[in-house]
Amino acid sequence: MSRLRTFSVLLIRSFSFTFFLSQMPSSSFHQISGPEKKIGHRRVDASGETTYKKTTSSALKGAIQLGIGYTVGNLSSKPERDVLMQDFYVVESIFFPSEGSNLTPAHHYPDFRFKTYAPVAFRYFRELFGIRPDDYLYSLCNEPLIELSNPGASGSIFYVTRDDEFILKTVMHKEAEFLQKLLPGYYMNLNQNPRTLLPKFFGLYCVQSGGKNIRIVVMNNVLPRVFRMHLKFDLKGSTCKRRASKKEREKSRPTYKDLDFMQDVSDGLMLDTDTFNALVKTLQRDCLVLESFKIMDYSLLLGVHNLDQAERDQQMEGSQGSGDEKRPAAQRALYSTAMESIQGGATCREAIDTEDTMGGIPAVNGKGERLLLFIGIIDILQSYRLIKKLEHSWKALVHDGDTVSVHRPNFYADRFFKFMSSTVFKKTLKSSPSKKGRGVLAVPKYSGPGPAWSAGQLPSERDENIYDLRGARSFPVLEDEGNYQLDYSESLLLI
């Protein structure tokens, strides 16, 4: 404990005197004037500087790293114990004056306050996924965070750590509040089933400065930067206006939608039988969890790395590497990769986290090209409150009510599950038992059969209910809206 605390203090002080000195001084917490692009609270001025609630991105990154460095080190001095109900509602706060204090280092920004939500509960979540405090600190605080340049339409700012381990995202007040309310149920779900495609939340924080509150959530990174995503989709199972805009298509790495997938990948993505069954079973459970909390409007984020296309590109460019940057070490968090999320079990780690697959799910497209799929369910902080009910009613007057994105949680879950299990993912011919795991979905340099290609312990195609969302009742569905305690009345994520 003392060694970790000493490490965190040295880390934040070292970071303070290196990173902060190279950034803009006190004006960093003020919006720069001039022509700018606006998306929600996010602004980009003419010089390319990003601000969020009048705080520059560089200042926000520095405050986040100082705050997390302090709070994780301070938590290490507290004895480990079981999580209690009150732990989900604890908020700890520390003030960071620019001149420094007995507890905090000096920095070159206006004073700010850093809040940590449910620190003991989130410590448990990190431990559940095998994330040690020193690894968490090192990933988040050792080097400057990388801002993602294509954040989407939510108006949030996204950061990724240098080792590709974590994504940090700014969230609205209602989203942060909803996550706090979800934590007890989230705790129960993870205890029962850490094998999930739902977001893994590792921390919730708030930076207070200049009268503004900037809330940040730390999550697992679904799409590793080391692989170029030749295709990227945000899929909801809806067809109403679910096509990428002309502006989105002009981006260097656009995010396509449902209608684009149905048009461009009409044959779907083919998986071997065992992998398909594992994926479907995981989607089935996750949809029931989301439905039980009356969550809707979530998406499946799907990144497709085309191995054959990458090889052709390498040959044309004469390049030795297949990624955009130097390849980092395999992700440290348990159940963090796509393949682990659908298979589970720490025994799968060695086969899954090779430097060749980075935990991607092997598949083939209609042309027979070999693919690696990286998937995760995102945007789960949308509950079916009054504003969403009104939105559905209004859209249903103009379009077919069953095709619009916003819908009742039970209908949304059914439609989402059926679209993913029948249109997006499809099953190849079942391999014989003697060749189980060998398959035709080979990745270069991968040797021999192993858990990365098989999930034989999961239900086979003989299971009648595997494609029926109602076939699994792992979690109760809350039918009576009057008894739903998480329903509150203003609008609320997108990655």
Residue pairs with C-beta under 8 A, 6 or more apart in sequence:
1 76
1 77
2 77
4 73
4 76
4 133
4 134
5 73
5 74
5 76
5 77
7 73
7 134
7 137
8 69
8 70
8 72
8 73
8 74
8 76
8 137
9 73
11 69
11 73
11 137
11 138
11 141
11 142
12 65
12 66
12 69
12 70
12 73
12 104
12 105
12 141
13 105
15 65
15 66
15 69
15 141
15 142
16 66
16 105
16 106
16 107
17 105
19 62
19 65
19 144
20 62
20 107
20 108
20 109
21 108
23 58
23 59
23 62
23 108
24 56
24 58
24 59
25 108
25 109
26 98
26 108
26 109
26 110
28 55
28 56
28 58
28 59
28 108
28 109
29 54
29 55
29 56
29 59
29 109
29 110
29 112
29 209
29 210
30 54
30 210
31 43
31 45
31 51
31 54
32 45
32 47
32 49
32 51
32 56
33 45
34 45
34 46
34 47
35 45
35 46
36 43
36 44
36 45
36 46
37 43
37 44
39 151
39 153
39 154
39 155
40 154
40 155
40 156
41 52
41 53
41 155
41 170
42 50
42 51
42 52
42 151
42 155
42 156
42 157
43 50
43 51
43 52
44 50
44 51
45 51
49 56
49 57
50 56
50 57
50 147
50 157
51 57
52 60
52 157
52 170
52 214
53 212
53 213
53 214
54 210
54 212
55 207
55 209
55 210
55 212
55 214
57 147
57 157
59 109
60 157
60 207
60 214
61 144
61 145
61 147
61 159
62 107
62 109
63 96
63 109
63 112
63 114
63 207
63 209
64 140
64 145
64 159
64 168
64 205
64 207
64 216
65 140
65 141
65 144
65 145
66 96
66 104
66 105
66 107
66 114
67 94
67 96
67 114
67 116
67 205
67 207
68 137
68 140
68 141
68 203
68 205
69 137
69 140
69 141
70 94
70 103
70 104
70 114
71 92
71 94
71 114
71 116
71 119
71 205
72 133
72 136
72 137
73 133
73 137
74 94
75 119
75 120
75 123
75 133
76 133
78 120
80 123
81 120
83 120
83 121
83 124
83 187
84 120
85 184
87 118
87 120
87 121
88 118
88 121
88 180
88 183
88 184
88 187
89 118
89 180
90 117
90 118
90 119
90 120
91 115
91 116
91 117
91 118
92 115
92 116
92 119
93 113
93 114
93 115
93 116
94 103
94 104
94 113
94 114
95 101
95 104
95 111
95 112
95 113
96 104
96 107
96 111
96 112
96 113
96 114
97 104
97 111
98 106
98 107
98 108
98 109
98 110
98 111
99 106
100 106
100 107
109 209
110 209
110 210
111 209
112 207
112 208
112 209
113 207
113 208
113 209
114 205
114 206
114 207
114 208
115 205
115 206
115 207
115 208
116 203
116 204
116 205
117 176
117 180
117 204
117 205
117 206
118 180
118 183
118 204
121 183
121 187
122 201
122 202
122 203
122 204
123 133
124 187
125 186
125 187
125 190
125 200
125 201
125 202
126 133
126 136
126 202
126 203
128 190
128 191
128 194
128 334
129 194
129 200
129 202
129 220
129 333
129 334
129 335
129 336
130 332
130 333
130 334
130 346
131 202
131 332
131 333
135 332
136 202
139 161
139 162
139 163
139 165
139 166
140 161
140 166
140 168
140 218
142 162
143 161
143 162
144 162
145 159
145 160
145 161
145 162
145 168
146 159
146 160
146 161
146 162
147 157
147 158
147 159
148 158
148 159
148 160
150 251
150 252
150 253
150 255
151 157
151 158
152 234
152 255
152 494
152 495
153 494
154 493
154 494
156 169
156 170
156 171
156 493
156 494
157 169
157 170
158 167
158 168
158 169
158 495
159 167
159 168
159 169
160 166
160 167
160 168
160 221
160 225
161 168
161 221
162 328
163 328
163 329
164 221
164 224
164 225
164 226
164 328
164 331
165 220
165 221
165 331
165 332
165 333
165 336
166 202
166 218
166 219
166 220
166 221
167 218
167 219
167 220
167 221
167 222
167 495
168 216
168 217
168 218
168 219
169 216
169 217
169 219
169 493
169 495
170 214
170 215
170 216
171 179
171 215
171 216
171 217
171 381
171 493
172 215
172 492
173 213
173 215
174 488
174 490
174 491
174 492
175 215
175 381
175 492
175 493
176 204
176 206
176 215
176 217
177 488
178 381
178 383
178 486
178 488
178 492
179 201
179 204
179 217
179 381
180 204
181 485
181 486
182 293
182 381
182 486
185 292
185 293
186 201
189 196
189 198
189 289
189 475
190 196
192 474
193 285
193 344
193 474
194 334
194 335
194 344
195 282
195 335
195 340
195 341
195 342
195 343
195 344
195 345
196 282
196 285
196 286
196 289
196 335
196 341
197 282
197 283
197 286
197 300
197 338
197 341
197 342
197 375
197 376
197 377
198 286
198 289
198 290
198 376
198 377
198 380
199 219
199 220
199 376
199 377
199 378
199 380
200 219
200 220
200 333
200 335
200 336
201 217
201 218
201 219
202 218
202 219
202 220
203 217
203 218
204 215
204 216
204 217
204 218
205 215
205 216
205 217
205 218
206 213
206 214
206 215
206 216
207 213
207 214
207 216
208 214
220 333
220 336
220 376
221 331
221 336
222 301
222 303
222 338
222 374
222 375
222 376
222 378
222 495
223 229
223 232
223 301
223 303
223 374
224 328
224 331
224 358
224 374
225 323
225 324
225 325
226 323
226 324
226 325
226 327
226 328
226 358
227 303
227 305
227 322
227 323
227 324
227 358
227 360
227 372
227 374
228 305
228 310
228 322
228 323
228 324
229 253
229 303
229 304
229 305
229 374
230 304
230 305
230 306
230 309
230 310
231 256
231 264
231 265
231 302
231 303
231 304
231 306
232 253
232 254
232 255
232 256
232 301
232 302
232 303
232 304
233 255
233 256
233 257
233 258
233 260
233 261
233 300
233 301
233 302
233 304
234 255
234 256
234 257
234 299
234 300
234 301
234 302
234 378
234 494
235 257
235 258
235 261
235 299
235 300
235 302
235 419
235 420
235 424
236 242
236 257
236 258
236 297
236 298
236 299
236 300
236 405
236 416
236 419
237 258
237 412
237 415
237 416
237 417
237 418
237 419
237 420
238 258
238 403
238 404
238 405
238 407
238 415
239 258
239 259
239 262
239 403
240 395
240 399
240 400
240 403
240 404
240 405
241 399
241 405
242 257
242 258
242 259
242 405
243 257
243 258
243 259
243 260
244 254
244 255
244 256
244 257
244 260
248 254
248 255
248 256
256 264
258 419
261 423
261 424
262 423
265 365
265 366
266 366
267 365
267 366
267 426
268 366
268 423
268 424
268 425
268 426
269 304
269 363
269 364
269 365
269 371
269 373
269 424
269 425
269 426
270 363
270 364
270 365
270 366
270 426
270 427
270 428
271 279
271 361
271 362
271 363
271 425
271 426
271 427
271 428
271 441
272 362
272 427
272 428
272 431
272 439
272 440
272 441
272 453
272 454
273 427
273 428
273 429
273 430
273 431
273 460
273 461
274 436
274 437
274 453
274 454
274 455
274 456
274 458
274 460
275 342
275 361
275 362
275 453
275 454
275 455
276 425
276 426
276 427
276 428
277 455
277 458
277 459
277 460
277 461
277 463
277 466
278 342
278 343
278 455
278 458
279 342
279 361
279 425
280 421
280 425
280 466
280 467
281 342
281 458
281 459
281 466
281 472
282 341
282 342
283 417
283 420
283 421
284 417
284 466
284 469
284 471
284 472
285 472
285 474
285 475
286 377
287 413
287 414
287 416
287 417
287 469
288 413
288 469
288 472
288 473
288 474
288 475
288 477
289 474
289 475
290 296
290 298
290 377
290 380
290 409
290 413
291 409
291 410
291 412
291 413
291 477
292 475
292 476
292 477
292 478
293 383
293 409
293 478
293 486
294 383
294 384
294 409
294 478
294 481
294 484
294 486
294 487
295 380
295 381
295 382
295 383
295 384
295 409
296 382
296 383
296 384
296 388
296 406
296 407
296 408
296 409
296 412
296 413
297 379
297 382
297 388
297 405
297 406
297 412
298 377
298 378
298 379
298 380
298 382
298 416
299 377
299 378
299 379
299 494
300 375
300 376
300 377
300 378
300 416
300 420
300 424
301 375
301 376
301 377
301 378
301 495
302 373
302 374
302 375
302 424
303 373
303 374
303 375
304 371
304 372
304 373
304 374
305 360
305 371
305 372
305 373
305 374
306 365
306 369
306 370
306 371
307 369
307 370
307 371
307 372
307 443
307 444
308 369
308 370
309 369
310 322
311 322
311 444
313 319
314 320
314 321
314 322
321 327
327 355
330 353
330 354
330 355
330 358
330 359
331 337
331 353
331 358
331 359
334 340
334 346
334 349
335 341
335 344
336 359
337 352
337 353
337 358
337 359
337 360
338 359
338 360
338 361
338 373
338 374
338 375
338 376
339 348
339 352
339 357
339 359
339 360
339 361
339 452
340 348
340 349
340 352
340 353
340 359
341 375
341 376
342 361
342 455
343 352
343 451
343 455
343 458
345 451
347 451
348 451
348 452
351 450
351 451
351 452
352 359
352 451
352 452
353 359
354 445
354 446
354 452
356 443
356 444
356 445
356 446
357 372
357 443
357 446
357 452
358 372
358 374
359 374
360 372
360 373
360 374
361 372
361 373
361 374
361 375
362 370
362 371
362 372
362 373
362 439
362 441
362 442
362 443
362 452
362 453
363 370
363 371
363 372
363 373
363 425
363 441
364 370
364 371
364 428
364 440
364 441
365 371
370 441
370 442
370 443
372 443
378 493
378 494
378 495
379 493
379 494
379 495
380 493
381 492
381 493
382 388
382 492
382 493
383 486
383 487
383 488
383 492
384 408
384 409
384 487
385 487
385 488
385 489
385 490
385 491
385 492
386 489
387 489
387 490
387 491
388 406
388 491
391 406
392 401
392 404
392 406
392 407
392 408
395 401
395 404
395 406
396 404
401 407
402 411
402 415
407 415
410 477
413 469
414 469
417 469
418 467
418 469
421 467
422 467
427 461
428 440
428 441
430 461
431 438
431 439
436 449
436 454
436 456
437 449
437 450
437 451
437 453
437 454
437 456
438 449
438 453
439 449
439 453
439 454
441 453
446 452
459 466
464 471
465 471
465 472
478 484
481 487
